[in-house]
Amino acid sequence: MRVTIADVAREAGVSKTTVSRVLNTKAEVDVSTAARVREVIADLGYVPSRGAVGLARGNSRTVGMLTPPLTWPWMGEVLQGAVDTVEAAGYGLLLFTCNRGAESVEHFTSQVSARAFDGLLVVEPDNTLDTITAMHRAGLPVVLIDDRGHHPEFPSVATTNREGAASAARHLLAAGRSRPLIITGRRDFGCVRDRLDGFLDVLPTGLIAQGDFTEASGRLAVDRALASGQPFDSVFAHNDLSAAGALRALRAAGRRVPDDIAVVGFDDIPMAEHTEPPLTTVRQPMRGMGERAASMLLAHLAGTPAPDEPVVLPTELIVRESAPGP
């Protein structure tokens, strides 16, 4: 059986608090008592956990990360960027996903109360903003990734959603496409509003379909647009999943891509280069977002003030066969 701090305290004839003070080199323990405790530790082979020592010192050397379900197509890249940065700094990462709604949030809140981590990275799940805000105001360092609603109270890392969408519009316009169908994501997301505005600034259209970032919403939007009889020569979808749905619906309707209708997505998830045809899309630096957010949080924990303005990383248009250049 593993030797515990209670075993050490009992053998040395002291309290667990005294043992903890010795482990953390506190000056309150007299020299002879400290020497006796260290001797018992050596005799019993006690190995204190780094987490326990860290908590006693006021930090856990662990970063928390709160995310929506990992089924989101780009979450793995963001998470990998954060993990690489955190582990390189000698920290651990404690992941919380909101797969079970309120139950998940309750479990996450209990870990905050237990001081299980020193700071928090957040890809904001639904219905968690009030909880995160309260924790931040109570002193928990927080960095948002891909801020949905432009919350200036939190340090954040985002991408050039508006300019990325504008680059897609310029590309379509240069290729002679002037009647686009836009398939949006959820309008309560800040990135969706930015992508819509950026595209419309360059290539105005009244043909806009409300989507929800799913493949099914992309198919439905194209089916409805075709059924309406309104002409369109291109599709700009607010993410690659809905763009893939648009490709499927166009193929089922006998429309050729890109000859009849060009298609552009957003994100550049791994699937994008394997659609039929391969998808032109706006690449988000997803791993870079995770890396930069983790670096900001670690710097803040080390005493560097968090930036007042969001850190914004550039997007890049990736041209493939679904919307080739002019």
N, C-alpha and C positions, 0 to 999 in steps of 0.2 A: 504493500500500500504506500501511496505517496506521503512523504513527510510534510506536515503542514506547519504553519506559523504557530498554531496552538501547541503542537508537540514541542517545538523549540522553547516556547514560553514556559511550559510545564517542567521541562527538563532543567532549564536554567533558573527556575524559581522566580520568574518575573512575569509581568503582564505582556499581552500581545502588543500593546502600544509601545512598550519599551523595546521589544524586538523590532517593531517597525521603525522606531527611531534609530536604532543601530543600523538597520539596513539602509536607511536614507541619510546616514552620517549626520544625524542631528546632534547638536552640542549639549543638549540637556542631560544626556546619560553620562554618569561618572565613568572614569577610565576603567576601573576594575570590573564594573558591571558589564560594560561594553565588551571587555576582553572575554568575560565568561560566556556571554551570549555568542560571540564569534566562535569560541571553542566548541560550544554545543552545536552550532550550525555546521561546523566542520565534521564533528563526530557523527552527527545524524545524516549528513549528506543532504541537508536541506537546500533546495534551489528555488529562490523566490521567482515568481513570474514577473516579467517585465511590466505587464499591465498593472499588477498590484503595487509595485514600487512606484510606477508613474503616477498612479492615483494618489498615493501618499504624498508625492511631491507636488501635487496640484495639476498634473497633466498625465495623459494616457499614451501619448505619442501614437494616437490613433485618430484618423479623420473619418467622419461619417459621410455617407452619400445617400441621398434620398432621391428616388427616381420613379417614374411610371413603370409599368410592367416592361420587362426586357424584351418583349415581343415587338416593341417599336423597332423598326428596321435599322435605325442608326445608333441605337443606344449602346450596342456592343463597342463601337468605335470610340464613343465618348468615354465610356467606362474604362476602356483599355488605356486611353491617354491619361486619365486620372490615376489609375493604378500604377502605371509606369513611373509617373512623377512622384507619387507618394512613397512608393517603396524605395526609390532611389535615394530619398531623403531619410530613410530609416524609420518611416512611419508605417503603420498598418492601415487598411481601409475596411470599414464596417459598412456593408451595403444593406439598405432598406428599400424594398420595392413595395409599392402600394397595389398589390394584387387583390387584397381582400378589403378594400375600402376603409371604413372606420376602424376595423379591427387592426389593420396594418398601421394606421396612424396612431392608435393607442399604444401598440407595442413600441413604435418609434419614440413616442413621447416618454415612455418609461425608461428608455435607454438614455435619453437626454437627462432625465432626472437623476439617473445613476451615474452621470458624468462618465459615460462609457467612451466618449470621444471629445476631442478638443475643439473641433470646428466642423462645419458642415458644407458640403457641396450639394447643390440642389438642381435637378431638372424637374421643375415644378409639376407634381402630380395634381390632378383635379382636387379641388376642395381642401387644399392644404395651406393656402397662402396665409390665412389668419393665424394658424398654428406656428408657421415659420416666422411670421412677423413678431409674434409675442416672444418667441425664443430669442430672436435677434435683439429685441429691445431689452430682454433680460440679461444680455451679455454674451450670447453664443455667436461667435464669428460665423458668418454665412456668405457664400459666394454663389450666385445664380448662374446657371448655364442655359443659354438660349432663352433669355427672359421673354416670357409670353406677353406680358402686359406692360412693359416699360415701368418697372418699379424702382424709382431712383433711390429709395431707401437702402437698397442692397447693392454691394459691388456685384458686377456681372460681366460675363463674357458672351458676346454675340457675334453674328456675322453680318456682312453687308447684304441683307435681304433685299433692300430696295434697289441697290445697284445691280445685284445679281439678276433680279427680274428685268431690270432695264436692259441688261446685256442680252438677255434672251429675246426681248422685243426688237432690239437693234439687229440681231442676227436674222430674225424672221423677216424683218422689213428689207434688209439687204438682199435676201433671197427672193424678194418679190411677193411675199405673203402680206396681205393687207386686211384680211378678214379673219381675225383669230377668235377662237373660243377659249375662254379662260375657265379652268376648273379650280376653284379656290379650296383652301382648307377651312377649318373652323374660324369664323370671323372673330371669336373672342381671343384669338391668338395674335399677339402683336406682330409676329413675323408674317402672318397672312395679310394683315393690313398693309405692311410695308411692301410685300411682293406685289400686291394688287396695285398700289399707288405707283410703284416704280415702273411696272409694265405699262400702265395706262398713260403715264407721262410721255412715253415714246410712241405707243401704238394704241390709240383709243379704240374701244369697241363696246357695244352694248350687249354682246353675247357673253354673259357671265353666269356660270352655273355654280351653285353652292355645293361644295363637297365636304368630306370629312377625313381626308387623307387615306381613304381605303381604296383598294382595287375596285371594289363594287361601285363606289361612288363615281369613279372614272368611267366605268362602262355605262352607268345610268345616264351620266351627263351627256355622253356622246350619242347614246340611243335617243335621248329626248331632243337633242339638237338636230339630229338627222330627221326625226319624225316631224319636227316643226317646219321643215322646209327652208329654214334660214340658211343661206350659203355661208360656209366657212372653209378656209383653205389651210388652217393651222390650228393646233391646240397647244396652249400653255397650261400645264398642270402644276399645282403648287407642291407636289412631291412626286417621287418616282413611282410609288405604288399606284396612285391614281392615273399617272401617265401610262403605266402598263395596262390598266383597265381600259384606257382610251384606245390603245393599240389593239387590244383584243376585240373591242366593239367595232372598230373600223374594219378590221380584217373580216369579221363576221358579216359586215354589211357590204363586203365586196369593194371597199375603198382601198386604194393602194397608198402605202406610206413609203417614201414621202411624195410620190408623184402627184397624187390627188390632194393629200393632206399631210402636212409636216407636224411632228409632235416633239415638244420639248418638256422635260421634267425639271425637278429641283431636288437636290441632295447628293446625287451620284452614289447611291448605295451599291453594293457589289452586284446586285441583280441587273443594274442598268446596262451593263455591257453585254448581257446575255439575253435581252429581250429580242423579239423578232419584228423589225430590225433592231440592232443595237441603238440605245436611246441617247439622243443629245440631251444634255442636262446641265444644270448649274451645280457645280461641286461646292459643298460646304466642307470646311476643314474640321470635320467632326472630332478626329483624334486630337487635333491641335486645340480645339475648344476645351476638351478635358484636361489636356496638359497645362494650358494657360490658367484655367480656373484653379487647378490644384496648386500651381506655383504661387498664385496670388494669395490663396488661403494659407499656405505654409509661410510665406513671407510675412503675412499679417500676424500669424502665431509667434513669429520670431521678433515682432515689434515694429515692422514696417507698416505705416498707415495704408489702408486700402485706398485705391484710386477713387476719386469722386465721380468720374465719368466712366461709362461702360467701356470695356476693352473690346474693340470691334476688329475681327479678323476678316480678310478679304475672301470673297467667293471667286470662282473661276468657271467660265463657260467651257464645257467639254463637248466638242462637236463629234457626233457619230452619224450613223446612216439614217436615223429617223428624221433628221433635219439637217442635211448637209449645207455647206456654205454656197454662196452664189457662184 
